[in-house]
Structures are given as structure tokens and as C-alpha cells.
Amino acid sequence: MNYKNFELHFSKPRINRYYYAAGYSRTKAIRMYKQNLLVAQSIHPVIGVFEVVLRNSIYNAISNYFQDENWIVNQKEGFMSDKALVFRNNPSKISKRNDFLKREVLKAEQKLKMKYSKNPSMSINAGNIIAEQSFGFWTNFFEPHHYKILKGKPIRIFSNLPQGVGRKEILNKLNAIRKFRNRINHNEPICFVDNKFNYSEIEAIHRSIYELLNYIDERLIDFVESIDKTEETLNHLW
């Protein structure tokens, strides 16, 4: 594909960053764009595994806390509606409620009702509501408000947590992974630092995922390494 057609199909604003980083070389810009896709492809399964492990670990921890495997349904009027989630918005002084988790569960229920409306044999349950939740839903358990309401139980999923690493450090890593994941899913550039083609952010995210998996259960590392092609891909790109 020549550059004119490439620009037409992928849009000039999207590929201009590659074009400038390539020193205005069209051939090099297309090659960089492909490399960005290959790196995204290689790390995506690792992020996917981490998201599933994080989700299930948090869900199990909260299930144990409430002694309720259906808490995602039953706690909509429980901790998801806790009075501690009401705050005053300065400087307006208007009271607002942080009902993010509740809204996301209600949204999932409504979506599933629509989906199953023509199939009476299907029913809404905790399992399919869990599957509808975003990465952001699970990282929210480490935000100060929900973390405090749940008495710090979310961090118990990290059985190998090093001394000096707490809620804030975990949240920062989770948010960085979440934002990186979203960029991959929207086919945005991930191989840049400022305006230079660079793999350092990918390497940092990759390390963070392995660190967090190790904090949860070191036995996960062997499994993830067996499907991880990130380093191999980076080593074969210029």
C-alpha cells in the first residue's frame, strides 16, 4: 500500500505522529505503525490474563467479606449506596453521590435484560453481570472511598505484598495498566515517549503486570510466561 492510500484509510491525524517521529519518511512511518500493532498484539493476552485474575481475586475477596457469592447483585443498596459516598462539591456546596459501582451494575443488568428479552431460557445472574464490568470497575475498589467502606479488604488479594507497598501504590499501577489497555483497544499509539518512538512505557507496564501477578500468587508467573510474546516481539523490532 502506498502512503497516499495508507493515509486515506488510517487518517492523516492518526498517522502524523508516526510520520514526524520517522523524520518525515513515509516508508518508515508505515513500518512504525505496523510495529505499534505488533507490540500491542503481543502484550494484549498478558493484560487480558491479568484483568481476569484481578477481577476474580477481588470478587472472591468481597464474597468472603460479605459471605455472599451474589454480592454484586445484593450490595446495590448496601456498600454501593453507603452514606459515606455522599460528598459536597466545592465550591458549589452541592451534595453529590459517588454511585459509580451501582450505576455500572444497573447498566449491566439493563443491557442483559435487552440481550435476553428474546431468549427466556437465559437469566441474569452474578456471573454474567461480572463479565460485563470494565477494568475501571475493579480498579475502583482501590479508590479511597470504596476501600475505606470495605475496611481495606481489596488489598488482601495481594498475599505477597512487599513492605511499604500499599493501596496508593497499587492503585497507581492499576490505573496505568488500565489506561494503557484502553489505548490498545482504541488502536492508539503505545510506542511513544513524548514524540519519540520508544518502548520504555511498554516495558514498564509489562513489569508492573508481572509484579502485581506475583503479589497475588507467584504460581501465576509460569502460566503467563508461557503465553507471553512481548519481549520476543520487542527484541525482533528495531
Steps between C-alpha positions, in 0.01 A plus 500: 500500500639837404506782754213691340266201538637425846423857606153476348404183686662569836448881506763768486459617863557143625816431300658846515663414832681211334589714200665767716677242718630332183670822394240553225578163344180349366642148477628515854170645628305204360753260652466671840121475481528126436744461788260675733233246403735204544604611849135559596417153371780341705414659836121485468465136626713585805272792585196279439624233740580762761155657471327162550720416801447844655123482448463152646732572792308811600166331452601207720639730770177702516295178492690379807456836672122499459468120504296545183594378153230725351618822662528676163120476481414522869728789595350759264315639802781398734856631482442631145247743651686572823441846648876553501480526120309829528726805489476874454637638177712808568454785437134445406426317830256279309479146638593227254512122522776280368283215378734379225494133600123494542446674166727255323315201646160649410629574150616139462164368622314718251727391216448135588123544521503633145731223386292221655156645426453265206651200675300409813736212578776749584501672837693786656736384772813608680723323247381686194487832688864449599593432137348835395715708733791708377855507628408834659230335709758280672768766542236713675522270800839656573372857493491643856119511537415137417823372653412661833138380496625144436754537784800442275389154393587551128873510570480157665508349151872578497629230733865572409485876537846643582546725800445864411260428213142600582168602349631814330790324327270219385243746367765694306620180331144385425405836348811502282418148372134595447585809295758307298246223433243753380750651259566157350127433465456830316802435276685801638880538500672318786858512370570863582654705776425863425542511121767234470444137406590316818410173677573608858134545599412154367786350699387683815139378462627148431706506822208636702269221385754237602556670835127510577448139389785396726343692788178303444652155448853425377370183332332719239835606358583171327162494329524858375857452379383203293269723292695827516664611172568862602876486552548275198309749284693800633834323442412437134401860427747773435 
